[in-house]
Amino acid sequence: MRPLAAQPPAALPSDPVRLQWLAGCWAQRAPGRLIEEQWMVPQGGVMIGMSRTVVRDTARSWEFLRIAKTGDRLAYIATPSGQAETTFPLVALSDTLVTFENPQHDFPQRISYRRIRSDSVVATISGTVNGRARASSFPMVRSRCVGA
């Protein structure tokens, strides 16, 4: 995995307000499989999110997420399917792309979200496994948030 040309921490925001475009509900649907991700509007310096993957009516994985300040910059903090929490510091941010990276994590080492249009994003996880580059992309469309 090639390290990003990271912006210096001073150039990176410490509040997730610029990630407003990620707020809402997102889904990728395929026969027999549904991936959903939901992000709350940034408020009080944090965005709260969650995701789940459902295969043939069975939840295969789920994750609690947050984007919040840690140290001098934002970080993506994930707690997948009850496992230990992992922090991925922000390394790049533009109006259409956000990238977080933790080179010490097993996989993924990099998580990014790219805004394609107001109604579509692509989430990508990437890194190396046993010395081999690996990446998975998840194109998602904005979906109706259901609940309460």
N, C-alpha and C positions, 0 to 999 in steps of 0.2 A: 504494500500500500504506500503510495506516494503521499508524504505529509503535505498538508495545505500550506500555502503561503499565508500564514495567519496574520490577521491585522493585529497591531499592537493592542494590548488590553485597554490602553487609554482611548483608542479609537472605537472601541466596542461599547454599546450601551449596557447599562446595569439595570435597566427596566424593560420589561417585555412589550411596552406599548407599541413598538414598531412591528410587532408580530400580530397585530389586530386582524390581519387578513387570514390568519390560521384559525381564528375563533369560529366555532360552529361545529356542525356534524358532517362527517365525511364517510363515504362508503365505497367499497369495491365489491361488486357482486359478480359471481360466476356460478354456473350450475353446481349446486351442492355445497357452495362455499360463500361466506360473507365475512368481510373484514370491515369493522366499524371503528371510527376514531372520533372522539368528541373533545373539543377544547373550549373552556370557558373564556370569556372576554378578559383581557389582562386587567387586573384590579389589585391595588395595594402592593404592586411590585411582583405579582405572581400570576402565572397562567396555570390552571389545573386541567389535566386531561386524563382520558382513559381510553383504552382500546380493547377489542376482543376479536378473536377469529372463531367463527362457528362453521363447522364442517358437518354436513348432514344432521343438523339440529343438535349437535353436541359442541359445547364450548371447548375448543382445543387449547386456547391460550388467552390470557388477558393480562392487562398491564395498567398500573396506575402511574401517571406521569405528572411532572410539573416543570415549568420553566421559571426559574427564579434566580436572584442574585446569590452567588456563592463567591466569597472573597471579593475580588475587584471586577467581576464580570458575571454575565448570565450563564446559566448552565441548564442542560436538559437532564432531569433526574428521573430515572426509570426504576420501577419496582415490578418486574415481570413475574406473573403467575406465582406470587408468594416468595420469590427468591430474594436475595440480598439486593438492596438499593445500589444503583450504579450512577455515577455522575459523569456527564460528558460536557466539558466547558465549551462555550461558544468560541468558534474560531473565525467565522465569517458571517456577515449579514449584509444583505442588499434589500431593495424593495421587493424582490421576487425570489430570493434564496436565503435560507438560513442553514448553517452547518455547525454541528457540534462534534467534538472529537475527544476520544480517550484512548490513546495508543496502548495503554496497559491492559485494557479490557480484552477478554478472550474473543468474543465476536458479538456484535459488531464493534468496530473501533470508531466508526463514523456514522452519524445519523444526519440526514438532510431532508429538508422540505423545500420543494420548488413550486411556486405559484405559477400555474399555466395561464389561467383566467380566474375571474372572481368565483367561478363555480367548479374549478378543478385544481388539484394539487397532485404532486408525485412525491411520495415519501420513499427515500432510499436508505437502506442500511448496507454498509460495506466494510471491508477490512480483509484480513488474512486469516486463514485456517490452515494449520500445518504448513505454513510457508506459501500457500497458494491464495491468490487474490480471489475474493468472492464478493458478489453484490446481488441484492434483490431490490427491485423497485416495485412500488405499489401505487399505481395510478388510482386516484380516488376522485369522486365527484361529490359536490355538496349535496347533502341529503336533509330531509326534514328531521329535526330533533323531536323525538317522541318521548313522552313521559308526563308525569303528573297531570 
